[in-house]
Amino acid sequence: MSRRGRVTVGVLVGVFILFTLLGWGIDAYTDYLWFSEVAKTSVYSGVLLTRLTLFLVIGAVMALIVGGNLYLAYRLRPLLRPHSAEQATLERYRMVLAPRLGLWITVLSVIIGFFAGLSAQGRWSDWMLFRNAQSFGQKDPQFNVDIGFYIFDYPLLRYLLGVGFTAVVLSVLGALAVHYIFGGVRLQGVGDRMTTAARAHLTSLVAVFVLLKAVAYVLDQRALLLEQHVSPGLYGAGYTDVHALLPAKEILAYISIVVAVAIIVFSNAVMRNLVWPGVSLALLAISAVAIGGIYPLAVQNFQVKPSLSDKERPYIERSILATRAAFGLTDTEVSEYKPTNTNPPADLAEDTSAQNVRLIDPQLVSQAFTQSQQSRGFYDFGEKLDVDRYTIDGKTQDYVVGAREINDEKLSAQQRNWLNRHTVYTHGYGLVAAPANKVCGGTGLPYFVSGFLGDSQTNTCSAPSDELEADQPRIYFGEQSTEYAIVGAPDKSTNVEFDRPQEENKDASVNYTYEGKGGVPIGSFFRRLVFAIKNTESNFLLSDRVNENSRLMYIRTPRERVEKVAPFLTIDGDPYPAVIGGRIVWILDGYTTAQTYPYSQKINLATETRDELTGTGSFALARDDVNYMRNSVKATVDAYDGTVKLYQFDDQDPVLKAWNQAFGGDLVIPKGQIPPELAAHFRYPADMFKVQRNLLTKFHVTNPQTFFNGDDFWQVPNAPDQPQTGVKQPPFYLNVKLPDQSATTFQLTSGVTPANRENMAALISASYQDGGKPKIEVLELPDQSVSAGPIQVHRLMVNNASISQQLFGLNRNGQATVLYGNLISLPLKNDILYVEPVYVKSTQANAPPLLQKVLMSYGDGSDVVLENNLTDGLKALAALGKSGNNNSGTTTTPPTTTQPGAPTGQLSPSLAAAAADVDKAIEDLRNAQKAGDFAAQGQALKALDEAMTRFQQAQGAGGGPTAGPSTAPSAAPSAAPSATAGG
């Protein structure tokens, strides 16, 4: 290459390195500024220094080991080499390498060390946990070693062992290549094929490899407690592992030490050749196959399999106990709940828990919030709202709440220029709330009690005054704050941020200038230049909107902020806003997790937490495999200034203690310092509950023999109105008092069914007791009873002939869509109350779903009512109880529709006959359920499906409603599309 070519290449390489380093430097600097904003620089510096240290140390060690062995191989080269064609060929390579051999070895070692350092810096979390290890106070049942060894020490030890293997293998390959090039190893010529020095060098490296293998066998013994071995499908060491594999690995460890010594002795002191070392390695391989493979296989096939349940019994028990301990299920309270299948009680309407059942579906009502409370097209409440509880006028009840934010995607083309997106539309305004069990008159809209844009309310669907008023209602940090924002102005006379519409003139707006401490100051030219480069945006330097008082807000969503401040936490997928101390605060649940808890069942977080709501207002968790999980942290993010606080919630969790100590000991605020007003809004986290509920479907069984048989397992039912989709029904927040509970409690509830069946098996609830202690309760139904599950109840209610006619009336001959909301299963004293809101969505553009009716059933599904609201429904069920009638569907009020002028009609003879067949099939199914006759139930279900098919065929053939004086249109509900939602 010419001199000019070399210069050109050098310049291009220099420019590439410059821009790469510049990008890294800018990212590091802007990260530091962000951590300074939230006053968490200890996290930034702790992680950065740990990564840098590991990069340098592991990289240097790897480079020194490999480079040292390459240099040693060169120093051990023979001075005289026999003449041969092979050596003549290699001479040209020696002439190239020898003059600059030190440079070649250094470059190769640095490259290897660089990649080793890159791999090592990603292990910063393992190192920090290792350095700050805590005791669990519990020992594994096999080796009697504290569980903290497996959580804190084992992952790093296993990684370091891998580094050792890699270093030795690279050293062997590199040394062999150098010995070959410089004549220490020959393939041709007279005499030995390997010099004494080369043989000593290479065999010593092989001996070190074998010694590392002995260490690996020791760690493999511990690893048996972390792998899936126990039948059926459980984790930990089973009978074969304990009685065959563990002794085998111990024997192999000793054999490895003997083989390592034999390799060195036979190859360098006794035989001085590679025959016996090769024989030793072969014997090690044969021993590994025979002792570590064939022998355990024989034990499994000839001792364990013939009496599998007896042999595995103690190890199944170990796995059950470990799993329940690792996921916080040890103190689960299980009690028997016996539905009596009686008529609804006469005082049902006065039951406080029944009155508190949530009707407002957080997913379906989001659009109604947006339509009623936005005032501007760019306001948005997200796809799903949240459920919380407040005490107003001495009464505590749950509310559906949503933060009014600006959705950048809904800005018009004119509004989406750089100035508007980043300096004008910077924040949302207000927390909007509505009681969860109340709607506004006959409109089907929620009854709003907070978050008003004006001082006075003339809307009949709103409270006269703000009942949850926030002193600072502005939302600069929220779930939809995905763009960066530039706030701050030289003086108050230059307000440019859109705040809210004017109360007197809705076409005009009130502007605002940010006055908080959130964001990074960017008044200096240097910082403006830095962020201009980072965001590739020249307006940071050119625009007058960026001034000496400007602050830049970035990384604004609550989950991102908490994840960055606490990178060791897994954040729950459903943050929720609350008014705390006059400010809007986002509350998030943080989990500490681990993958190496001995004998505990390993689960995938993404799989176990996925249900009907995942991806619709609820974030999906990462696909992490874990076998230990604790809700250790409650985090808050101030919606106005972005302040992030981490509160210790589980003060017994060793993993959180280790992380807190790793970052200086003051990263997490002690549990005793949690403000009571904030603690009053803590709720049991949904993702944690889903994991625990799914595990309880199996691990509620504590008897090893019963667990082995698998005849008492449960499953989480699918969405009731769309079971064919395979998505799970989500749990629901309710403020109720369940049987055996002493007071009304805000809790998560979920029903489960027997495996591969649809009837109810148990109801699981989780809540916080006094002092914030988590409590899980299971109401288990007797095996001999047959109570309808969510899917069966929904099917029975909507297929009821009288009810189906009214539901079809809501469809308005295809001009509207019927949507089924969350089906609540509420166990009361005598039986289970089922409540399912019915929404109607007009086909008109942007029409929100409106709550039109409430489907309610009690007990075995024989008592079904369809009413306008919860109170009327409870009264109607109570009236049925007083009369002693098992009705086939009743309503006390005419059905309402989304628009006036709905067509009326009555059933044709063919459709009426089909409806009668449906009624008879339902009655037969009811009787079969009461009798516990499963065969009859199957026949009745088949008859019901056939009757429904005839019903739909009659309807499609023109048997629908015809003109007439009837006030209620009639037909089958299954003709209407539906969607279930919950929250």
N, C-alpha and C positions, 0 to 999 in steps of 0.2 A: 504494500500500500504506500502511496506517495505521502510526502510530508503534509500536503494540503488535505489529503483524505483523512490522515490521522487526526489532524486538527479539527476537521469537520465532525468526525465521529466523537471526538472528545467534547466538543461544544454541545452536540446533541445530547450526549449522556449527561453532561453537567446541567443542561436546562431541564432534562427529565428529573434528575435528582433534586434540583432546586424546587421545581413545582411540586414534587411529591412531598418534600420536607416542608414546604410552605403550607400545603394543604393540611398535613399533620399538625403543624404548629398552630394554624388558625383554629382547627378543631379543638386542640388542647386548650388554647387560650379562651375561646368562647365557652367551652365547658367550665373552665375555672370561674369565669364571670358569672355563669348561671348558678354554680354552687355557692358563690359568694352571695348572690341575691337571696338564696334560701338559707344562708348561714349554715351550710353543711360541707364546708371545705375539708373537714376531716375525712369524709367519705371519698372525696375526689383524691386527696393526697394519699390516703391509705391504700386505695386500690391502685393508683398510678405507681406509687413507690414499690408496692408488692409485685406488680407486673414487671416493672423495670428490674427489680432485684432478681426475680426468677429468670427473666430473659438473660441477664448478664451472667448469673451464677451457673445455671444449667448450660447455657451456650458456651461459657468458658470451660466448664468441666468437660463437656463433650468434645470441644475443639482440642483441649489439652490431651485427653485420652487418645483420640484418633491421631492427632498430629504427633504426639509422643511416640506412638507405636510405628507410625510411618518413618519417623526419623530414626528410631531404634533399628528398624529393619534395614535402613540404609547404612547405619554404622556397623551392622553385623554382616555386611556384604563380604564375600570372599575377595581377597586381593588378586588371586590367580584363578582364572576360569579356563577349563579345558576347551580346546578348539573344537567347534562343531558348527554346522550350518545354522543351527538354532541361535547360537551365541553371535554369529556374524549378523544375523537378522536383527537381533536385539541391540546391537552396538549403535545403530542409528538413533534409537530411542534414548540410549544412555547419553549420547552426545548432546541431545536436546535437553534432557532433564538435569544432568549433573551440574552444569554451570550455574543454574538457578534453582537448584533443588529446594533450598530453603524457602524461596518465594513460592514455588509450586505447592509445597506442603502447607505453607501459611494460608494461601488463598483457598485451598481445598478445606483446610480445617475451619477457616472463618465461615465458609459457605455452610458446612455441616453444623457448626455452632450456631449460625444465624437461624437456620430452620429448627434446630433443637430448642433455641430460645423462644422462637415464635410459638412452638407447641407448649413450652413450659409456662409462658405468661398467661395462657388461658386457664392454667390450674391455680390461679390466685386464690380462689375460694377454698380449694382443698388445703392450701398452705395456711391460710388465715384460721381455718377451723382447727387445723393440727396445732398451731401455735397457741390457740386459746381453748383447748379441749376442756370439757366439763365432765363431771361424773353424772351418770344417769341414776345412780343409786339402785340399779337393777342389773342382774347378771344373766347371761345367756344360760339356758338349761343344759348345755352340753359341755362347754369348757369352763364354765363358772367365771367368765371374763365380763367385766363391766361393759354394758352396751355402748358406752361412750367410745370404746376402742373401735367398734365397727363403724360408728358414725363419723368420728373425728380422725382416727389414725389410719384405718384400713385403706381408704381411697388413695391417700398420698403414698403409703407404702407400696401399694400395687403399681402406682404410676412410676415411682422411683425404680422399682424392679424392672419395669419396662424400659426405662432409660438405660439401666445397666445392660440389659440384653442388647439393646440397639448399639450401645457404645462398643461392646465386645464383638458383635457381628461385623460392624463396620471396620473395627480394628483388624479382625482376622482377614477380611477381604482386602483391605488396603495393604496390610503387611505382606500378605501372600503375593499381591501384585508387585510390590517393591522387591521382594526377595526374588521373584521370577525375573524381573527386568535386569536386576543386578547380579544374577547368577546364583543366588542362595538356593533356589529351587530350579531344577532342570528336568526337562522331559527327554533329552537326548544326551548322548555322550557316555563315556566310560565312568565308572565309579558310582558313588552314592547319588541318588536323585535329590538329596537335600543335605545341606551342610549341617554340622552339629549345632551351630549357632541358630540357624533358621529353624531347625527342628525344636530346639529348646524354646525359642520365642513363640512359635505357632502352637506348640502343645501346651505351653503355659496359658495362652489365651483360651484354648479349648477347655482346659481345666477350670479356669475362672467361669466360663460359660456353664459348665456342669455344676459348679458350686452354686451359681445363681439359680440353677434348676432345683437344687436342694432347698434353697430359700423359697422358691415358688411352690414346692410341694407343701411346705409348712403353711404358707398363706392359703393354698388350695384347701387345706383342712378347714380354715375359717370360712372360706368361700362356700363350702357345702351348706352352711347355715343360711346362705343368701340366695340359693338357686332353687329352682322348682324341681323337687325330688319326691316329696311325700305324696302318696296316692290318697285321695283323688285330686290331682291338680293343685296341691298346696306347696308352699315354699318351706325350705329348711331341710335338714338332714333326716332322712327316713331310716328304716331298719337296715336296709342294705348299706346305706352310707355310713351309719354308725358302726356296724359290725363287720363291714368288708372294706369300704373305701377309705375310711379314716385310718385303720391299721395299714392298709396298703400304701397310702401316701406317706405314712411315717417310715415304713420300711424302705420305700423308694428314696426318701430323703437321705437315709443312712447309706443306701447303696450309691447314691450320687456322690456323697463325700468320699466313699471308698474308691469309686471310679476316678474321681478327680485326682486323688493321690496316686492311683495306679498309672494314670496317664503320664504324670510327671516322672515317677520313678522308673517305669519300664522304658520310656522313650529316651531318658537322659542318663540314667544311672546303671541299669541292669542290661537290658537287651540293646538299648540304643538304636531302636528302630520303631516303626509305626505299627508293627503287627499286633503286639499285645495291647497297645492303646486302642487300636481298632477293635480288637476282640472285646475290650472292656466296654467300649461304647455300644457295641452290638448287644452285649449282655444287658446293659442298661435299657436298651430299647426293648429287648425281649421281656425283661422284668416288668417294664411299664405296661406291655400288652398283657402279660400273663397275670401279674399281681393286680394291676390297676384296671384291667378290662375283663379278662376271662373269669377270674375268681368272683368279682362282684356280680357278674352276669349269672354265674352258676348259683350264687346265693339267692339272687332275685327270683330265678326260675324254679329252683328246687326247694327253697325254704320259705320264701315270702309269698309267692303267688298262691300256693295251695291254701294258705290261711292268711290272706292279705289283710283282712280287717283286724284280726287279732294282733298281727305283727306291727301294723301301722298305728294301732290305737294310741299309744303314748305320744307318738309324733304328731298325729292329728290334733291331739289335745294341746300340744305345744304350739302348733300353728294357730289354733283358735285363740288361745290366750294371748299370744304375741300380737296377732292382728287386732284384736280388740284393744290391747294396750296402746299399740302404735297409732291408732286412729281415734282414740278417745272414746271407746265404746265400753270400757270396763264397767262403768257405773250406770249403764243403761237399765232403766226400771221397766220390767215387763209385768203386766197385770192382765188378767183375763177379763174380757168384755163380752157379755152375753146379750145380744139383741133378743128381745122377747117377741118380735113380730106381732105386736099389738097395734091397735088403732092409734092414731095420733092423740097425744094427751090433750085434754080440754084446755089446759093452761099454756099451750105451746106458744101462743102469741105474746105471753108475758115473760117467756124465757129470755134472759138477758143475752145469752150466747147466740140464740137464734136471731135476736134482733140485731146482733153485731155482725152477722154474716156479710161478707163483702159482695156487693153486686157490681160495682164499677170495675170493669176489666182494664188493667193498666195498659194492655196492648191495643185493644180495640178503641179505647177512649182517647188515645193520643191525638187523633185527627180532630175530634170534637174540641179538645183543649186548644189546638192550633186555630181552628175556625172561630172559636168564641172569644179567645183571649189574645189574639196576635195583633190586630189593628194594623199591621204591616205585613206584606207578603213574605218578607225575609225572616220573620220570627218563626221559630220552630221549637217544639218540645221533644223532638226525638221520636223514634219508632215505638218506644215503650216507656211508660211512666214508672214511678216507684211508689211503694207503699210504706208509710211511716205512721206513727201515732202521736197525737198531741192531746193535752188536757186543756180544754176551753170551758170556762164557766163551771169548773169543778167536774167536768165529765171527760173521761179519757176514751177516745175512739180512734180507729185507724182512718187515715186520709190517703187519697191518691194524690201525689205531688209531682210537679214537674217544673223545671227551670226554663224560663222564657229566654232562649238564646237566639243569636243571629246565625242562620245557616248560610254560609258563603255560597253554597250551590244555588240558593234561591234569590240571590241578588240579580237584578236585571243586567242586561249587557252594558247599559250606561253606568250602572253602579259598580261594575266589576273592574274599573280601571284601578291602577296602583294606589292612587291617593285615597279613593273611597274604601277599598278593601282593607287597607292597612292603617289608615289614619282617621277615618270617619266612622265606619261600622266596626267599632272595636269591642263592643260589649253588649250583653243582654240585660234584661231588666225584670227582676221580680221572681219570687217563688209562688207559683199558682197551686192552690190546694182545693180539694173537694172531698166532702165526706164519702167514705167508701160504700156506704149503704143507703145513699140517698140520691134521688134524681129530681130535676126541676119540673114539677107539675106533670103535664102530659107531653112535654116536649121531648123527653128522652135524653136531655142534656144533663151534664153534671151540675151540681149546685156549688158555685165557686165561693170561697170564703177568704181568699187572699190573693196577693199579686196583682192588684188592680193598677192600671196605668194612670187613672185619674183619682182625685180625692173623693169624689162622690160617685155613687153607683145608682143608675136608674134602671139597670137591667134586672128584670124580675128573677133571673136565674143566678143572681149574685147576692151575697149578704150585704146589708146596708153599710158596713164598714169592714176594714181589713182586720180579720181575727188573728192572723199570723204575721203581723207587720214586722218588716225588717228595717232597722234604722239605715242600713246601707244595702239597698236592693240591687245594686249593679253587679253584673256577672262578667268579669274579665277573664276568669279561668273556669272553663266548663267543658262538657263532653263534646261540644261541637266547635270548640276554639282550636281549630286545626291550622289556622294561618297566624303568622306573627303580627303583632300590633305595635304601632309607634304612638305613644301617648305623651302628653305634656306640652305646654305652650308657654311662650314668654310671659304672658299676663292673662288675666281673666277675660279681657275684652276680645280675645281671639279664640273663643270656644269653637271647636270644629267637630268634636265627636258627637254623633247622633246619640241622644239619650232616650227620648220617648216622644210620642206625639203630644202636641199641646192639647190640654183638656178643652179649651174653648174652640180651637180651630184644629180639627183632626188632620187637615192637610198640611199644617205647619208642624215644626218640631222644636223640642227643647234641646239645646246643645249643652255640652259638658266638657270640662277639662279634668283629667285624672289627678287626684290629690294623694294617692296612696304611695306606699314604698315598694310596690311590686315592679318588676322589670329591671333591666340593666341600664344604667345611665350611659347614653351614647352622645353626650354633648361635645366631647373632644373630637378633633379631626382624625386622630389615630384610630379611635374605636369606630367611627363612621366608615373609615377606609377598610378596617378589618371586616365589618359586617357587609360592606358593599362587595368585597371579594367572596365572602362566605355564601352570600345569597345571590351572587352575580347580578347585582342590581345597582345601577349608577345613581338612582334617586336618593340613596343614602348620602351622597355627596352633593347632589344638585338641587334637591327639593328644599323649599323654604319651610316645609312642615317638620323637617328635622332641625332642631335648634338646640341651644345650650341646655334647655330643661327637658329634653326628650328622653324617654325611657323606652327600651325595646323589650317587649314581652314575647318570649318564645318558649316552646315546650309547655303548652298551656293546658292540655287536658289533664284531669286529675290522676288518671292511671299512669300516664307517662311521667308525671312529676314524682309520684311516690315510687315508681319503679326505678327512677334514676337516683333518688335519694337513698333508697334501700334496695340495691340490686340483688340482695340475697333473698328477697321475699317473692312469693307468688301472689299476685293481686287478684282478688275476687272479680268476677266478670260483671258485677252489677253495683257500681258506685251509686249513692243516692244523696240528694241534697236535704239539708235541714236548716231551720232558723235557730241559731244558737247565739245567745247574748246579743240579739239584734242584728246579727250578720248571717249571711247565707254561707254555709259550710258544707263541703262535700265530705262524706264519710265513706271510708273504704276499709275493707278487711284484708289483712295481710297474713299469709300462711308461711310458716317455716316447714320445709320438707326435707326428706332424706331418702336415699335409695338402698341403704345398707343396714336396715333394722333386722336382726336375725329372726328367722322363722315367720316374719310378717308377710302377708299377701301383697304382691306388687300389682299396682293398678296404673292405668294410663289416665292422666287427669283430663285430657281432652275427651276421651271416650266416656268416662264416668260422669262428666258434668254436662254432656250434651243432651238437650231436650228440645221441646217445641219452641222455646224462646231464644235459644242460642243463635247469635248472629242477628237477632231482631231486638236491638236495644240492650242486649246482654252479650258481652265479649266472650269469645271462645278462649279457653285456657290453652296453654302450649301443650304439645304432645310429650309431656314428661312422664317417665315411669317412676313412681315413688312408692315406698312402703312405710312411710311415716309422715304424718301431717298434723299440724297444730295451728289453730287460729290464735297466733301469738300476739298480733299487733292490730290495733285499731288506729288507722291513719286519718288525718283530716287535711283538707286543702281549703284555705280561705278563698272564696269566689271573687273577692275584691282585690286582695294583694298577693294571692298565690302562696301564702305562708303554708309550709308543710310541717306537720307535727306527727310524730310517731309515739303512740302510747302503748306501753306494755300491758297486754291484756291477760296473757297466760304467764304468771310470774314463776311458774315451776318448769318452764320449758328450757332444757339445757342448751338447745340449739340457739335460741334467741340470746341467752346469756353469753354464749361464746361470741356471737356476732357483735353484741353490744360492747363486750370487752375488746374485741378486735378494733373497734373504731373509737376507742378512748373512754368507753364506759358511760358516756352521757348522750349517746345518739338517741336512745329510747327513753322517754319520760316514764318514770315509775308508775305503776298502777294506782298507787295511793294518791297521785296528783291529778287524776282524771277529774275534770269538772263535773259535778253532779248533773248539771243541765245537759252536758254532752252525753254522759252515760245513760241518761233517760232515753236517748234516741238510738242507742246501740241495738242492733237486731241480730238474730242468729244468721250467720252468713249462708247464702243460698248454695254456693258451690261446695262448701264444707258439708252441708246437710245432704246434698245429693250423693257425695262420696260415702258418707256414713250410712245413708239409707240404702244405697246399693249394696254395701257390704253386709248390712243387717239382713238382707234377703237370704243370705246364707249363714252368716255368723251369729244370727240370733240363736242358732242351734249350738249348744255348748256340750252336748253329749257326743263323744267321738263316734260311737256306733251309729247313732242317728245321722250324724253328718256324713259318715261313710255311705250309708244307704241312700242319702239324698232324697228321702221321701217327704221332707218337711221344708223344702226350699220355697222361697217366694220369688216374685218378679214385680218390677215396676210396670204398671199398665201403660199402654199407649194412649195417645190423645183420644178421648172418648168418642168424638164425632168423626174422627178420621183414623181409626186404628190400623187401616191398611197401609198408612204411610210409614209405620215403624218408628215414629218419633215418640219419645216418652212424655207422659204428662208431667208438667212441672209441679213443684210444691207450691203451696200458697200461704201467704202471711194472713193470719186471722187474730183478732183480739177477742178471744173467747175463753170459756172455762170448760175444759174437758172433764169427763168422769174421773174421779180420784184426785182432781186438782182442787186446791183450797181456794183459789181466787182466779179472777179473769186475768189472762196472761197474753201478751203479744208473742205469737209463736208461729213457727213454720209447721205445716201439717202436710201429710201425704198418705194416701192409701196404697196398699200393696195387695197383690192377688197371689194365689198359689201358682207355682210354676206350671205354665202351659194351660192355665185355666183363667176364667174371668170373674169368678165370684170373689168377694172381699175376704182377705186373710187376716189383715191387721191394719191398724192406723198408727202411724209414727208421727210424733211431734217433737220439736226441739225448741227450747227457750232458755232464757237466762233467769236464774233464781236470784234471791237476795244476795247482794255482793257480787253480782255478775258471773256467778258460777254456771257454766253450761250444764244443761240437763236434757237428756233424751228419754222419752217415754214411749213405750210400745203398748198399745191396747190390742191384745191378740184375741181373735175370735176363736171359739171352739172348733175343732176339726169337724165335728159332726153337724155343725150348723152350716146352712147355705144362705149367706147374705149376698145380695147383688153387688157386684163391683161397679166401678165408674162406667165402663163400656156397656155393661148390661143395663144399668140404670138409664143411661142416655138413650139406649135403643128402646127400652120399655116406654119411656116418657114420650119420645117423638113419634113412636109407632102407635100410641094410643089413638083409637079412631077419632074420638071427640077432639083430643088435643091436636091431632094431625090436621084436622079440618081448619082449625083456627090458625095454626102455623102457616098453612098454605095461604090463608087469607092475607097474611103479612107479606107474602111474596108478590101480591098484586099482579098476577098473571105475567110474571117475568120482568116487571118494572122495578123490582127491588130484590135484594139478596138478603136472605136470612143468615145471620152469623151467630154461632153459639159461643158464648163466653166461657169463663172458667167454671167447671163443674166442681162445686165445693161439697165435700163429704164431711159432715159434722156429726160426730157421735154425741148423742144426748143421753139422758138417764136410761131410757128404755130401748132406744133404737137409733138408727142413723137418719139424719135429715140431709137430703140432697137438694142443692140449690144451683140452678144454672140460668144465668141471664140470657135473654134472647135479644139480639140487636138486629136492626134492619138498616141496610145501606141502600139508598136510592141509586139507580143507575146514572143519575145526573152527575155531571163532572164535579169533582171535588166535594161531593156530598159525604159528610162524616157518618159513621155508624151511630145510630140512636138506640138507646135502650127502650124497647117497647113492651116487653113482657118478661115475666120471671117464671121459669119452670121449676116446680117444687114437687118433691116426692118424699114419702116417709116410710121407713121400714123396707118391706120386700118389693116396693114399687107398685103395689096395688092402689095406693092413694096418691093420685097425681092431680095437680092443679096448675093452671096457667093464669096468672094474675098480672095486674099492672105494676105492682110494687111488692116489696118484701112484706110489709105489714098486712096487706090484703091476702097475700099468699099464706101467711101463718094463720090468719083468722080462718081462711077457707079450709086449711088442713085440720085446724082445731074443730071446726064445725063438723067435718067428716067423722072425727073421732067421737064427738058427742052423739051423732046419729048412729054410729056403729056400722056405717056403710063402707064397703070396699068399692070405691067408685072406679069407673073406667075412664075417668077424665072429666074434670069439671072446671067451670069458670064462672065467676060471679059478676064479671064486667065484660062488656063487649070488647073485642080486640081492636086496638088502635093501629093505624098505619102511618107510614111516614108522610103521606100526602093525602089531602082530602080528595074525595071523588073516587075512592077505590071501588072497583066493580063488586057487586053482590050477586049471590046466586045460591043454588041448592044442588045437591048431588043427583046425578042421573041414576036410573035403576041399576045399571051395570056397575057403576062406581060404588053405590050403596051396598050391593051384594059383596063386592070385593072388600069393602071396609068391614062388613060383618064377619067375613072370614078372618081378617086381621084380628078383630076383637076376640074371636074364639081361640085363635092360636095363642094370643097373649094370655088369655085366661087359663088355657091348658099349661102354658109355661109356668104361670104363677103357682098352680096347684102342684106341678111336679117339683118346683123349688121347695115348697112347704113340706112335701113328703120326703124330700131328700132322694128322689128317684132320678139318678143321673141318666139312665137310659131314656126315661120319659122326657127328661129335659132336652136331650139331643133330638128326639123325635119332634118335640114341640118347636124347637128352634128351626128345624128343617121345614116344618109346616108354616112357621111364621115367615121364613124367607120366601117360600112359594106363594103365600098369600100376598106379601108385599109386591112380588113380581106381577101377580094378576092385578093388583091395585094400580100399579104404574102403567100396565098395558091398557087397562080400562080408561085411565086418565088420558094416556096418549091417543086413544082411539076416539077422543071427543067426549069422554064421560066426565069432564070437569064441570065447574060451576056453570049453571045456566041462569039466565035472567030471572029474577024472582024477588019476592019481598024479603027474603032472609037478610038479616044484618050481618051474618058471618059467612064469608066465602069458605068453601071446603074443598079439600083434596089431600093428597099425601104429602108429608113434609119432605120426603126423600127427594122430591123433584127439585127442591131448592138447594143451591150451593151453600156450603157452610164452611166456617173456619173457626177453630177453637183457639183461644188465647188465654193466658193466665199471667201470674206474676206474683 
